[in-house]
Amino acid sequence: MRGTDAARGDLARVVKPTQALRLILDAVSILLQSDAPGGSALTSSQVIDLLLHAGDETLSSLHSYDTSKISANVHDKLCALLHHEQFDAASASLEAGPVVDDICASLAAIEERLIHEHMEQKRTLPTTSFCICVDGSRIARLACEVGVSLRRQGVVHVCCIDEFSTESRYAPEFITSDFTALCQQQGVPGTKLVVRAQSQRLTQSTITSQLLELRESCQADFLVVGAVGTKGPQPAQLGSNTMRAIRGSPVPVIVVPPVPSSYPTSSHAPRVFVVAMDNAPISSTCFATTLKLLKPHDRLHIVHVEIPPHPLAVESSDQFAATLAPLYTAKLAAAEVVGVVDVVSHSPGATVAEQVQEYLAHARAQFVVFGLTGETRLARRASATYLPTNGSEPVAPAATSSTGVPVGRVASSLLLSPRCVLVVCKE
C-alpha cells in the first residue's frame, strides 16, 4: 500500500513546509488543477491534507496521469518547479516521509513523458541548454544576452578560450567575472550557470575545435556564437571561427550578428521566429529545433517560397501547399504554438533568399531558423568549394563544409547577409 500510516504520520507533523517540500507540493497542486480545470489552485496545506486523507487516490492519479491535459503554460510552470535551484527530493523525503519518494517518482515519469511528446513535435521544451562562446568582444556580450534570453529552465555554459592577448580586457579572469555578473543580472541561478576559461592549446588546430570539445563535454543543446569576434567586422560578415563552428558543430548553431533586431527585447514581449522551409527532410529538423526555443507567448511563422515552374511548364510542381502546409498547421495547433504557415509565390527576378529576407523584414522577425541543405539541385550537389572565410573567394552555387555537409545557395545568402539572429540546423 503506497500511502502507509508511517508516511502519513511524518507528513502530519509538517507545520510549515521547507522550500524543498513546498516546490513538490506546488507541482502536485499544478497537476491536480490541470486535471480538474476551472477550480482554484490548492495551497501547500491543502495538498498535505489531501495526501493525509486521500493519499492512495492522489498517488494513483499521479501515477496514471494523462499528460495530454498539460497545456504549454502549465508545462512551463511545472518545469520551473522541478528544475528550481532549491528542489531537493532527498531533503523533502527526510522532512515528510516516503510518500514524497512516491510523488517524486510520479513527477519524474510525467516529465519523461513530456520530453517524449516534445520529441514527437507535440510540445515545446523548457529545459534547453546553451553553450555560449565568448571572447570579450561586444558581439560576444550580445551573444551571451541572446543565449540567456532564450533560456527557460536549462543550464547556461559560458566558455572562453584564452588566446594570450596582451590587452587586459581580454584576460580570462576579467572575461569570466564579467560574464558571470552579466548572467546573474539576467536572473540565471548559480546552479544553472557554468562559466569556464581554458588556455589555448598550441597542439589544437583551431580555437573552434577546442570550443566544440567544450560543447561536447557539457552536452549543450545549442552552440551560441557571435557573428564576429575581437577582430571586428569582416568582409564576409562572419568571422572565421564562426564559420568553422557552423561547419563542425553537431548541434544547431545560433549566430548573433550586430544588427538591431538581434538585441533582446523585454522578457514579457512575444518574439517572432521564422522557419524557412522547403520540401526537404531537414525542414522537420528545423521545426523540432524551433520547439526547443519557443516560449508560450512567442509567435512562429513557417514560410515556404514556391519553386518556380520549369521553363516549359505552365505551373510550378511545388507540392508544399498541398502536403506539408496542412501538416505543420496541425503541428502548431498540437504544440499550442501561436503561428501561421505562409506559402509565398515565387517572384520573377527575385531569388529565394531575397524573398525570405523580405518576409523577415515584413514579419519583424528576431530569429530565422533554416537548414544548411535543401531540395534544390545546387543544394544537393556537393562541390569542393567551402563557405567563404576571411579573404577567401566568394560563395559558389553550392558549398561543402569541412565535414562533407553541402551548403545550398539560399543558406549561404542568409549566412552572409544576416537580418536577425540565425539558427542554423544540420541533419
C-alpha positions in Angstrom: 0.0 0.0 0.0 1.6 3.2 -1.2 0.1 5.7 1.3 1.3 4.0 4.5 0.4 5.3 8.0 4.1 5.8 8.7 4.5 8.0 5.7 1.3 10.0 6.6 2.5 10.3 10.2 5.6 12.1 9.0 3.6 14.3 6.7 1.1 15.1 9.5 3.9 16.6 11.6 4.7 19.1 8.9 3.6 22.6 10.1 5.5 24.9 7.9 7.0 23.1 4.9 10.5 23.9 3.8 11.2 25.4 0.3 12.2 21.9 -1.0 8.9 20.3 0.1 6.9 23.3 -0.9 8.2 23.0 -4.5 7.0 19.4 -4.7 3.6 20.3 -3.2 3.2 23.1 -5.6 3.9 20.7 -8.5 1.2 18.4 -7.3 -1.2 21.3 -7.0 -0.5 22.4 -10.6 -1.1 18.9 -11.9 -4.3 18.4 -9.9 -5.6 21.8 -11.0 -4.8 20.9 -14.6 -6.6 17.6 -14.1 -9.7 19.5 -13.0 -9.8 22.8 -14.9 -11.9 25.6 -13.6 -11.0 25.0 -10.0 -8.8 27.2 -7.8 -5.2 26.2 -7.1 -4.6 24.2 -4.0 -2.3 25.6 -1.3 0.5 23.6 0.2 -1.5 22.9 3.4 -4.5 21.7 1.2 -2.2 19.3 -0.7 -0.9 18.0 2.6 -4.5 17.4 3.8 -5.3 15.7 0.6 -2.3 13.4 0.9 -3.2 12.6 4.5 -6.9 11.8 3.9 -6.8 10.5 0.3 -3.2 9.5 -0.2 -3.8 6.4 -2.2 -6.2 8.0 -4.6 -3.9 11.0 -5.1 -0.8 8.9 -5.7 -2.8 6.7 -8.1 -3.9 9.7 -10.1 -0.3 10.9 -10.4 1.0 7.5 -11.5 -1.6 7.3 -14.3 -1.6 11.0 -15.1 -2.7 11.9 -18.7 0.0 14.4 -19.9 -2.3 15.5 -22.8 -4.1 17.6 -20.2 -1.0 19.7 -19.6 -1.0 22.9 -21.5 2.1 24.8 -22.6 1.7 27.3 -19.8 1.3 24.5 -17.2 4.3 22.7 -18.7 6.4 25.8 -18.3 5.3 26.3 -14.6 5.8 22.6 -13.8 9.4 22.6 -15.2 10.1 25.8 -13.3 9.3 24.0 -10.1 11.0 20.7 -10.9 14.2 22.5 -12.0 14.3 25.1 -9.3 17.7 25.6 -7.7 16.2 24.6 -4.3 14.4 21.5 -5.5 15.7 18.6 -3.3 13.8 15.4 -3.2 16.0 13.8 -0.6 15.6 16.7 1.8 11.9 16.8 1.3 11.7 13.0 1.9 13.5 13.4 5.2 11.0 16.0 6.2 7.8 14.4 5.1 8.5 10.7 4.8 8.5 8.1 2.0 5.3 9.5 0.5 7.5 12.2 -1.1 9.5 9.5 -2.8 6.3 8.2 -4.5 5.4 11.7 -5.6 8.8 12.4 -7.0 8.8 9.1 -8.9 5.5 10.1 -10.4 6.7 13.6 -11.3 9.9 12.2 -12.9 7.7 9.8 -15.0 5.4 12.7 -16.1 8.4 14.8 -17.1 9.8 11.9 -19.1 6.5 11.6 -21.0 6.5 15.3 -21.7 10.0 15.1 -23.1 8.9 12.2 -25.3 6.0 14.3 -26.6 8.4 17.0 -27.4 10.5 14.6 -29.4 7.3 13.8 -31.3 6.9 17.5 -32.0 3.8 17.8 -29.9 5.1 20.5 -27.4 7.9 22.8 -26.6 10.9 22.1 -24.3 11.6 24.4 -21.4 14.9 22.7 -20.3 17.0 23.5 -23.4 20.7 24.2 -22.5 23.1 26.5 -24.2 26.9 26.7 -24.7 27.8 30.3 -25.3 31.3 31.0 -26.7 32.7 34.4 -25.7 36.0 36.2 -26.3 35.5 39.6 -24.6 34.2 41.4 -27.7 31.0 43.4 -27.8 29.3 40.9 -30.1 30.2 38.1 -27.7 28.4 40.1 -24.9 25.4 40.4 -27.2 25.5 36.7 -28.0 25.5 36.0 -24.3 22.5 38.2 -23.8 20.7 36.4 -26.6 21.5 33.0 -25.2 20.4 33.9 -21.7 17.1 35.4 -23.1 16.4 32.1 -24.8 16.9 30.1 -21.7 13.9 29.0 -19.6 15.0 26.3 -17.1 18.1 24.8 -18.8 21.8 25.3 -18.0 23.9 28.0 -19.5 27.6 27.2 -20.2 29.8 30.2 -21.0 33.1 29.1 -22.5 36.2 31.3 -23.2 39.5 30.3 -24.8 42.5 32.4 -23.6 44.4 33.4 -26.7 47.1 35.1 -24.5 46.2 38.6 -25.5 48.2 41.5 -24.2 45.1 43.6 -23.6 43.7 43.3 -20.0 40.1 43.4 -21.2 40.7 40.1 -22.9 42.2 38.4 -19.9 40.3 35.2 -18.9 39.9 36.4 -15.3 38.2 39.6 -16.4 36.0 37.8 -19.0 34.8 35.1 -16.6 33.9 37.6 -13.9 32.3 40.0 -16.4 30.1 37.3 -18.0 29.2 35.8 -14.6 27.9 39.1 -13.4 26.0 39.6 -16.7 24.3 36.2 -16.4 23.4 36.8 -12.7 21.9 40.2 -13.7 19.7 38.4 -16.2 18.4 36.1 -13.5 20.3 32.9 -14.2 20.6 30.9 -10.9 24.0 29.9 -9.7 23.1 26.2 -10.1 22.2 26.7 -13.7 25.3 28.7 -14.7 28.8 27.3 -15.6 31.5 29.8 -16.7 34.8 28.4 -17.7 38.0 29.6 -19.3 40.6 27.4 -20.9 44.0 28.2 -22.3 44.5 27.8 -26.0 46.2 24.5 -26.8 49.1 25.0 -29.2 48.6 21.4 -30.3 45.0 22.2 -31.3 44.5 23.0 -35.0 41.9 25.8 -34.4 40.2 27.6 -31.5 36.9 26.4 -32.8 37.8 22.7 -32.4 38.7 23.4 -28.8 35.3 25.2 -28.3 33.5 22.3 -29.9 35.2 20.0 -27.4 33.9 22.1 -24.6 30.4 22.0 -26.1 30.7 18.2 -26.3 31.8 18.0 -22.6 28.8 20.0 -21.4 26.3 18.3 -23.8 24.5 21.6 -24.5 21.6 21.5 -27.0 22.8 24.7 -28.8 26.0 26.4 -29.6 25.8 30.3 -29.4 28.4 32.4 -31.2 28.8 36.0 -32.3 29.0 36.7 -36.0 32.4 38.3 -35.5 34.9 38.4 -32.7 37.6 40.6 -31.3 38.8 41.5 -34.8 35.6 43.3 -35.5 33.6 43.4 -38.8 34.7 41.1 -41.6 34.3 41.4 -45.4 32.3 38.2 -45.4 30.1 39.4 -42.5 31.1 36.3 -40.5 34.3 35.6 -38.7 36.5 32.5 -39.4 35.7 30.9 -36.1 32.0 31.3 -36.6 32.2 29.7 -40.0 34.2 26.8 -38.6 31.6 26.4 -35.8 28.8 26.2 -38.3 30.7 23.6 -40.3 31.8 21.4 -37.5 29.1 21.6 -34.8 26.9 18.5 -34.4 24.2 20.6 -32.7 22.3 23.7 -34.1 24.3 26.9 -34.0 22.8 30.3 -33.0 24.7 33.1 -34.8 24.2 36.6 -33.4 25.1 39.4 -35.8 25.5 43.0 -34.9 22.1 44.2 -36.2 19.3 46.0 -34.3 16.9 43.0 -34.4 19.4 40.8 -32.5 19.1 42.8 -29.3 16.9 41.0 -26.8 13.5 42.6 -26.0 11.6 42.5 -22.8 11.2 39.0 -21.4 7.4 39.5 -21.4 7.2 40.7 -25.0 6.5 38.0 -27.6 9.3 37.2 -30.0 8.8 36.3 -33.7 10.5 33.2 -35.0 10.6 32.4 -38.7 11.3 28.9 -40.0 12.3 28.9 -43.7 11.2 25.6 -45.1 11.2 23.6 -48.4 10.2 20.1 -49.2 13.5 18.6 -47.9 13.6 16.3 -44.8 15.7 18.9 -42.9 12.5 21.0 -42.6 11.3 18.7 -39.9 14.6 19.1 -38.1 14.2 22.9 -38.3 10.7 22.7 -36.8 11.8 20.5 -34.0 14.7 22.8 -33.2 12.4 25.8 -33.0 10.2 24.0 -30.5 13.3 23.9 -28.2 13.5 27.7 -28.2 9.9 28.9 -28.1 8.3 30.3 -25.0 4.5 30.0 -24.6 3.8 33.6 -25.7 6.2 33.6 -28.7 5.0 33.6 -32.3 6.2 31.2 -35.1 6.0 31.8 -38.8 6.7 29.0 -41.2 7.4 30.3 -44.6 7.9 28.5 -47.9 8.8 30.1 -51.2 7.4 28.1 -54.1 9.8 26.6 -56.6 9.5 28.5 -59.9 7.9 26.5 -62.7 10.1 24.8 -65.3 10.6 26.9 -68.4 8.4 24.6 -70.4 5.8 24.2 -67.7 2.8 26.5 -67.0 2.5 25.9 -63.3 5.0 25.1 -60.5 5.3 21.4 -59.5 5.8 22.5 -55.8 3.5 20.4 -53.6 4.3 22.1 -50.2 1.0 23.9 -50.0 -1.0 20.7 -50.6 1.1 18.3 -48.5 3.3 19.9 -45.8 1.4 23.1 -45.1 -1.6 21.3 -43.6 0.7 19.0 -41.6 2.6 21.9 -40.0 -0.6 23.8 -39.3 -1.8 20.8 -37.3 1.6 20.5 -35.5 1.3 24.2 -34.5 -2.1 23.6 -33.0 -1.0 20.3 -31.3 2.0 22.1 -29.7 -0.2 25.1 -28.7 2.1 27.4 -30.6 0.7 30.7 -31.9 1.8 30.9 -35.5 1.0 30.6 -39.2 2.1 28.7 -42.3 2.7 31.0 -45.2 3.3 29.8 -48.8 4.9 32.7 -50.8 4.6 32.6 -54.6 7.8 32.9 -56.5 8.5 36.4 -57.6 10.1 36.5 -61.1 13.5 38.2 -61.0 14.0 37.6 -57.2 15.9 34.8 -55.6 14.5 32.6 -52.8 16.9 34.1 -50.3 15.8 37.6 -51.2 12.1 36.7 -50.8 12.9 35.1 -47.4 14.8 38.3 -46.3 11.8 40.4 -47.4 9.5 38.1 -45.4 11.7 38.5 -42.3 11.5 42.3 -42.6 7.7 42.2 -43.0 7.3 39.9 -40.0 9.8 41.8 -37.9 11.4 38.6 -37.0 14.1 38.3 -34.3 15.1 34.8 -35.3 15.2 32.8 -38.5 15.7 29.0 -38.5 16.9 27.3 -41.6 18.9 24.2 -42.7 22.3 24.2 -44.5 20.9 21.9 -47.1 17.7 22.0 -49.2 15.8 20.4 -52.0 17.3 22.4 -54.9 19.7 20.8 -57.3 22.5 23.1 -56.2 21.9 22.4 -52.5 22.0 18.6 -53.0 25.2 18.7 -55.1 28.4 18.9 -53.1 31.4 20.7 -54.5 34.9 21.3 -53.4 34.3 24.9 -52.6 33.9 25.9 -49.0 31.8 28.7 -47.5 33.9 31.9 -47.6 36.1 32.8 -44.7 38.1 36.0 -44.3 39.9 36.8 -47.5 38.7 33.7 -49.4 36.8 33.6 -52.7 33.1 34.3 -53.0 30.4 31.7 -52.4 30.0 29.1 -55.1 26.5 28.0 -56.2 26.8 25.2 -53.7 29.4 24.9 -50.9 30.5 21.9 -49.0 31.6 22.1 -45.4 34.8 20.7 -44.0 32.8 17.8 -42.6 31.2 17.0 -46.0 27.9 18.7 -45.4 26.7 20.5 -48.5 25.5 24.1 -48.1 23.0 25.5 -50.6 22.8 28.9 -52.2 19.9 30.0 -50.0 21.6 29.1 -46.8 24.8 30.8 -47.9 22.9 34.0 -48.7 21.2 34.0 -45.4 24.5 33.5 -43.6 26.3 36.2 -45.4 23.5 38.8 -45.2 22.1 38.4 -41.7 19.0 40.4 -40.9 18.4 38.9 -37.5 19.7 36.1 -35.3 20.4 33.0 -37.3 19.6 29.5 -36.1 21.5 27.0 -38.4 20.4 23.4 -38.5 22.0 20.3 -40.0 20.7 16.8 -40.4 
